[in-house]
Amino acid sequence: MFQPRLQRILPAIVLLAALLPAAAADRSAGGARAIPHVSDRARQGYHEYLQAEMHRAYAIAPGGVWTWKSGFDSPEEAIDAAVGACQASTEQTCVPYAVNDDLVFDARRWITLWGPYKSAVEAARAPEGRGRGERFPDLLFTDAGGKPVALSSLRGKVVVVHLWGTWCPSCVHEMPQFEELVMAMRDIPDVVFVFSQVREPYDVARRWLQQKGVHVPLYDSGSHQPQDNRLNLKGGGTLADRAVAPVFPMTYVLDRHGLVVFSLRGSAGDWLEYTEFLRDVAARSK
């Protein structure tokens, strides 16, 4: 007596069974695509994360650090493990992106993670260095008009320092992205950009930018040849370029007091993803 009813509902059961994996795949793909700052490897890792045993958590940090952990007795334990593993690889603040099958990413909090920003009194006590919260060395550049510009002369502004060279494939690849970032920040005059060539003459970098039609503010590091591996300091000293740039390209963001709030070794996936971070430090660094 139940066979006719079963025959009527069987197509619906088959259709639902077919749609459920597709829906799960859509959620997986959407969640992976939305992860900010990360590489394709991280997005693939997210698909692997979704197949892992419960309880699990996926954590990320500004700059592209990511990790996930699984097999815990509770969601809280999974979060602690994932965030802890992430934090071991970065000075930036790690946060959970997903817990089990749920996206828990807080986009509003995300753009504030370069903070909290130090006060003037706290900044005055900061040691010199290139780590987060340290006072960046007072490098001396020359602007396009031939005027010496020390980083200390830019105090009161948020400064993006980018060391690059035309001889560096990943450097030149991302320069158009930087032009877009500079344009996106043009309404915030308190954010300034210092792009400076390393291990090559200023004119080589300037001509390359002109030939490619890329418009960014270029400052002369004082380098003249590939063997020039030192940067000038205000006061007449020099600093090995590798002391602040373990790799090229190398980018630093300094708050209004000249303290490092963010640094990135190598290239970013999309520099426009950092627009709101720059707006946040400009608004809240006092």
C-alpha positions as CSV (number, residue, x, y, z in Angstrom):
1,M,0.0,0.0,0.0
2,F,3.0,2.3,0.5
3,Q,4.6,1.7,-2.9
4,P,2.6,4.3,-4.9
5,R,3.4,7.0,-2.2
6,L,7.1,5.9,-2.2
7,Q,7.1,6.2,-6.0
8,R,5.8,9.7,-5.8
9,I,8.3,11.0,-3.3
10,L,11.3,9.0,-4.5
11,P,12.3,11.6,-7.2
12,A,12.2,14.4,-4.6
13,I,14.5,12.3,-2.4
14,V,16.9,11.7,-5.2
15,L,16.9,15.4,-6.1
16,L,17.5,16.5,-2.5
17,A,20.4,14.0,-2.2
18,A,21.9,15.5,-5.4
19,L,21.5,19.1,-4.2
20,L,22.9,18.8,-0.7
21,P,26.5,18.1,-1.8
22,A,26.3,20.9,-4.4
23,A,25.0,23.3,-1.7
24,A,27.8,22.3,0.6
25,A,30.3,22.8,-2.2
26,D,28.9,26.3,-2.8
27,R,29.2,27.2,0.8
28,S,32.8,25.9,0.9
29,A,33.8,27.8,-2.3
30,G,32.1,31.0,-1.0
31,G,33.8,30.8,2.3
32,A,37.2,30.1,0.8
33,R,36.9,33.0,-1.7
34,A,36.0,35.4,1.0
35,I,39.0,34.8,3.2
36,P,41.0,38.1,3.2
37,H,44.7,38.5,2.6
38,V,45.5,34.9,2.0
39,S,47.0,32.9,-0.8
40,D,45.4,30.2,-3.0
41,R,47.1,27.6,-0.8
42,A,45.1,28.9,2.2
43,R,41.9,28.7,0.2
44,Q,42.7,25.1,-0.7
45,G,43.4,24.5,3.0
46,Y,40.0,25.8,3.9
47,H,38.4,23.1,1.7
48,E,40.6,20.5,3.6
49,Y,39.5,22.1,6.9
50,L,35.8,21.5,6.1
51,Q,36.5,17.8,5.6
52,A,38.3,17.4,8.9
53,E,36.8,15.9,12.1
54,M,34.9,18.0,14.6
55,H,35.5,20.1,16.6
56,R,37.6,22.3,14.3
57,A,38.6,26.0,13.8
58,Y,40.2,28.0,11.1
59,A,42.2,31.1,12.1
60,I,43.7,34.0,10.1
61,A,45.7,37.2,10.7
62,P,46.3,40.4,8.7
63,G,49.1,39.8,6.2
64,G,48.0,36.3,5.2
65,V,49.0,34.0,8.0
66,W,46.4,31.2,8.4
67,T,46.1,27.8,10.0
68,W,43.4,25.3,11.2
69,K,43.1,22.7,13.8
70,S,40.7,19.8,14.3
71,G,39.7,16.9,16.5
72,F,39.0,18.7,19.7
73,D,36.4,18.0,22.4
74,S,34.8,21.4,22.1
75,P,34.7,24.4,19.8
76,E,36.4,26.5,22.4
77,E,39.4,24.1,22.5
78,A,39.6,24.1,18.7
79,I,39.6,28.0,18.6
80,D,42.3,28.2,21.2
81,A,44.5,25.7,19.3
82,A,44.0,27.4,15.9
83,V,44.5,30.9,17.1
84,G,47.5,29.8,19.2
85,A,49.1,28.1,16.2
86,C,48.4,31.1,14.0
87,Q,49.8,33.5,16.6
88,A,53.1,31.6,16.7
89,S,53.8,32.6,13.1
90,T,52.9,36.4,13.3
91,E,53.1,39.5,15.3
92,Q,49.7,40.4,14.1
93,T,46.5,39.5,16.0
94,C,45.0,36.2,14.9
95,V,41.2,35.7,15.0
96,P,38.9,32.8,14.1
97,Y,37.5,32.8,10.6
98,A,35.4,29.6,10.9
99,V,34.4,27.2,13.7
100,N,33.2,23.8,12.6
101,D,30.8,24.6,9.7
102,D,30.1,28.1,10.7
103,L,31.7,31.3,9.5
104,V,32.4,33.5,12.5
105,F,34.5,36.1,10.8
106,D,33.9,39.7,12.2
107,A,34.6,42.1,9.3
108,R,34.2,45.2,11.5
109,R,36.8,43.9,14.0
110,W,39.1,42.7,11.3
111,I,40.1,46.2,10.0
112,T,41.0,47.3,13.6
113,L,43.5,44.6,14.2
114,W,46.6,46.7,13.6
115,G,45.6,48.4,16.9
116,P,45.5,49.2,19.7
117,Y,47.6,52.2,18.8
118,K,50.1,53.6,21.3
119,S,49.7,57.1,22.8
120,A,52.5,59.7,22.4
121,V,53.7,58.9,25.9
122,E,53.9,55.2,25.2
123,A,55.5,55.8,21.8
124,A,58.3,57.9,23.4
125,R,59.3,54.8,25.4
126,A,59.3,52.4,22.4
127,P,62.7,50.9,21.4
128,E,64.0,51.2,17.9
129,G,63.5,48.2,15.6
130,R,61.4,46.8,12.9
131,G,59.0,44.7,15.0
132,R,55.4,45.6,15.7
133,G,55.2,48.5,18.3
134,E,58.9,49.5,17.7
135,R,60.2,52.8,16.4
136,F,61.3,52.3,12.8
137,P,64.8,53.5,12.0
138,D,65.0,57.1,10.8
139,L,65.8,56.4,7.2
140,L,66.8,59.3,5.0
141,F,65.6,59.6,1.4
142,T,65.5,62.2,-1.3
143,D,62.3,63.2,-2.9
144,A,61.7,63.8,-6.7
145,G,62.6,67.5,-6.2
146,G,66.0,66.7,-4.7
147,K,64.9,67.5,-1.1
148,P,66.2,65.3,1.7
149,V,63.3,63.6,3.6
150,A,63.8,61.8,6.9
151,L,61.0,59.5,8.1
152,S,61.0,61.5,11.4
153,S,59.9,64.6,9.4
154,L,56.7,62.7,8.5
155,R,55.7,62.2,12.1
156,G,52.0,63.1,12.6
157,K,51.1,61.1,9.5
158,V,50.6,57.4,8.8
159,V,53.5,56.4,6.5
160,V,53.7,53.4,4.2
161,V,57.3,52.5,3.4
162,H,57.9,50.2,0.5
163,L,61.4,49.0,-0.5
164,W,61.5,47.5,-4.0
165,G,63.6,47.2,-7.2
166,T,62.9,46.7,-10.9
167,W,65.2,43.7,-10.8
168,C,62.7,41.9,-8.5
169,P,59.9,40.1,-10.4
170,S,57.5,40.1,-7.5
171,C,58.2,43.8,-6.9
172,V,57.3,44.9,-10.3
173,H,54.3,42.6,-10.5
174,E,52.5,44.4,-7.6
175,M,53.3,48.0,-8.5
176,P,50.1,48.5,-10.4
177,Q,48.2,47.4,-7.3
178,F,50.1,50.0,-5.2
179,E,49.1,52.7,-7.7
180,E,45.4,51.6,-7.0
181,L,46.0,51.8,-3.3
182,V,47.6,55.2,-3.5
183,M,44.6,56.4,-5.5
184,A,42.1,54.8,-3.1
185,M,43.8,56.7,-0.2
186,R,44.0,60.1,-1.9
187,D,41.1,61.5,0.1
188,I,43.1,60.9,3.4
189,P,46.0,63.3,3.3
190,D,47.4,62.0,6.6
191,V,48.4,58.7,4.8
192,V,51.6,59.1,2.8
193,F,53.5,56.6,0.7
194,V,57.3,56.3,0.4
195,F,58.4,54.0,-2.4
196,S,62.2,53.7,-2.6
197,Q,64.4,51.7,-4.9
198,V,67.1,49.4,-3.5
199,R,70.3,48.1,-5.1
200,E,69.9,50.1,-8.3
201,P,69.9,53.8,-9.4
202,Y,66.9,56.0,-8.8
203,D,66.7,56.8,-12.5
204,V,66.3,53.1,-13.4
205,A,63.3,52.8,-11.1
206,R,61.9,56.2,-12.3
207,R,62.2,55.3,-16.0
208,W,60.6,51.9,-15.4
209,L,57.6,53.5,-13.7
210,Q,57.2,56.0,-16.5
211,Q,57.4,53.3,-19.2
212,K,54.8,51.2,-17.4
213,G,52.6,54.2,-16.7
214,V,52.6,53.5,-13.0
215,H,52.3,56.6,-10.8
216,V,53.5,56.3,-7.2
217,P,55.6,58.7,-5.1
218,L,59.2,57.5,-5.7
219,Y,62.0,58.5,-3.2
220,D,65.7,57.9,-3.8
221,S,67.4,55.6,-1.3
222,G,70.8,56.7,-2.5
223,S,71.6,53.4,-4.1
224,H,73.6,53.5,-7.4
225,Q,74.4,49.9,-8.2
226,P,73.5,46.3,-7.2
227,Q,76.4,46.2,-4.7
228,D,74.9,49.1,-2.7
229,N,73.2,47.3,0.2
230,R,73.1,50.1,2.8
231,L,70.4,52.7,3.5
232,N,71.1,56.2,4.7
233,L,70.0,57.4,8.1
234,K,69.3,60.9,9.3
235,G,72.5,62.2,11.0
236,G,74.9,60.7,8.5
237,G,75.0,57.0,9.4
238,T,73.9,54.0,7.3
239,L,72.0,50.8,7.9
240,A,72.3,47.4,6.1
241,D,69.2,47.1,3.9
242,R,68.8,43.5,5.1
243,A,68.4,44.9,8.7
244,V,64.9,46.2,7.7
245,A,64.2,44.1,4.6
246,P,65.0,40.4,5.0
247,V,63.4,39.9,1.6
248,F,62.3,42.2,-1.3
249,P,59.8,43.7,-1.6
250,M,59.3,44.7,2.0
251,T,56.5,47.0,3.3
252,Y,56.0,48.7,6.6
253,V,53.1,50.8,7.9
254,L,54.1,53.3,10.6
255,D,51.6,55.1,12.8
256,R,51.7,58.8,13.5
257,H,54.5,58.3,16.0
258,G,56.7,56.4,13.7
259,L,55.9,53.0,15.3
260,V,55.5,49.9,13.2
261,V,51.9,48.7,13.2
262,F,52.2,46.3,10.3
263,S,54.9,44.8,8.0
264,L,54.8,42.4,5.1
265,R,57.6,40.4,3.7
266,G,57.1,39.8,0.0
267,S,54.0,40.6,-2.0
268,A,50.4,40.9,-1.0
269,G,47.6,39.2,-2.9
270,D,45.6,42.4,-3.2
271,W,46.9,45.7,-1.7
272,L,43.4,47.2,-1.9
273,E,42.4,44.8,0.9
274,Y,44.4,47.1,3.2
275,T,42.5,50.3,2.4
276,E,40.3,50.1,5.5
277,F,43.2,49.2,7.7
278,L,45.0,52.4,6.6
279,R,41.8,54.4,7.2
280,D,41.5,52.9,10.7
281,V,45.1,53.7,11.8
282,A,44.7,57.2,10.3
283,A,41.5,57.7,12.3
284,R,42.6,56.1,15.6
285,S,46.4,56.7,15.9
286,K,46.7,59.9,17.9
